[in-house]
Amino acid sequence: MDYKNETLDELKRIRQIQESLLSGQKEALKLQHEQFEMAKTQFDRAEKLNDRAEKIQDTSAKIMATARKALIVLLPVIFFLLIYLSWLIFR
């Protein structure tokens, strides 16, 4: 009889330990889920920032292309006007 009581006591202790381990695992899973949600939010935010940066870079590239085209047109005009002004001054 005594042997059966000891076995039952041991089994109860094992069950208590397993329950405490299970509750610890539940807590760990809860924390992991929270961290996953936080990482997902940060990833979404970073993705939005990258999209915005791409749009800004595209706009900047368009502005630079327009400025180069304008410079190709304006530089000869300015050069011609300087020559004409010099000709008027020294005539």
C-alpha positions as CSV (number, residue, x, y, z in Angstrom):
1,M,0.0,0.0,0.0
2,D,2.7,2.4,0.9
3,Y,4.3,1.8,-2.4
4,K,1.1,2.8,-4.2
5,N,0.8,6.0,-2.3
6,E,4.3,7.0,-3.1
7,T,3.7,6.2,-6.7
8,L,0.6,8.3,-6.7
9,D,2.4,11.2,-4.9
10,E,5.2,11.0,-7.5
11,L,2.7,11.0,-10.4
12,K,0.9,14.0,-8.8
13,R,4.3,15.9,-8.6
14,I,5.0,15.0,-12.2
15,R,1.6,16.3,-13.2
16,Q,2.2,19.5,-11.3
17,I,5.6,20.0,-13.0
18,Q,4.1,19.3,-16.4
19,E,1.3,21.8,-15.7
20,S,3.9,24.4,-14.7
21,L,6.0,23.7,-17.8
22,L,2.9,23.9,-19.9
23,S,1.9,27.3,-18.5
24,G,5.5,28.5,-19.1
25,Q,5.3,27.3,-22.7
26,K,2.0,29.1,-23.1
27,E,3.6,32.3,-21.7
28,A,6.6,31.9,-24.1
29,L,4.2,31.4,-27.1
30,K,2.3,34.5,-26.1
31,L,5.5,36.5,-26.0
32,Q,6.7,35.0,-29.3
33,H,3.3,36.0,-30.9
34,E,3.6,39.5,-29.6
35,Q,7.2,39.8,-31.0
36,F,6.0,38.4,-34.3
37,E,3.3,41.0,-34.5
38,M,5.8,43.7,-33.7
39,A,8.2,42.5,-36.3
40,K,5.4,42.3,-38.8
41,T,4.4,45.9,-38.1
42,Q,8.0,47.0,-38.4
43,F,8.3,45.1,-41.7
44,D,5.1,46.7,-43.1
45,R,6.4,50.2,-42.0
46,A,9.8,49.6,-43.6
47,E,8.1,48.4,-46.8
48,K,6.0,51.6,-47.0
49,L,9.2,53.7,-46.4
50,N,10.9,51.8,-49.2
51,D,8.0,52.4,-51.6
52,R,8.0,56.1,-50.7
53,A,11.8,56.3,-51.2
54,E,11.4,54.7,-54.6
55,K,8.8,57.3,-55.6
56,I,11.0,60.1,-54.4
57,Q,14.0,58.7,-56.4
58,D,11.9,58.4,-59.5
59,T,10.7,62.0,-59.2
60,S,14.3,63.1,-58.6
61,A,15.5,61.2,-61.7
62,K,12.8,62.9,-63.8
63,I,13.8,66.4,-62.4
64,M,17.4,65.7,-63.2
65,A,16.6,64.5,-66.7
66,T,14.6,67.7,-67.3
67,A,17.4,69.9,-65.9
68,R,19.9,68.2,-68.3
69,K,17.6,68.8,-71.3
70,A,17.1,72.4,-70.2
71,L,20.9,72.9,-69.7
72,I,21.5,71.6,-73.3
73,V,19.1,74.2,-74.6
74,L,20.0,77.1,-72.3
75,L,23.8,76.8,-72.4
76,P,24.2,77.6,-76.1
77,V,21.7,80.5,-75.7
78,I,23.6,82.0,-72.8
79,F,26.9,81.5,-74.7
80,F,25.4,83.2,-77.7
81,L,24.1,86.1,-75.6
82,L,27.5,86.6,-74.0
83,I,29.2,86.8,-77.4
84,Y,26.5,89.2,-78.6
85,L,26.9,91.4,-75.5
86,S,30.7,91.4,-75.9
87,W,30.3,92.3,-79.6
88,L,28.0,95.2,-78.6
89,I,30.4,96.5,-75.9
90,F,33.6,96.3,-78.0
91,R,32.1,97.6,-81.3
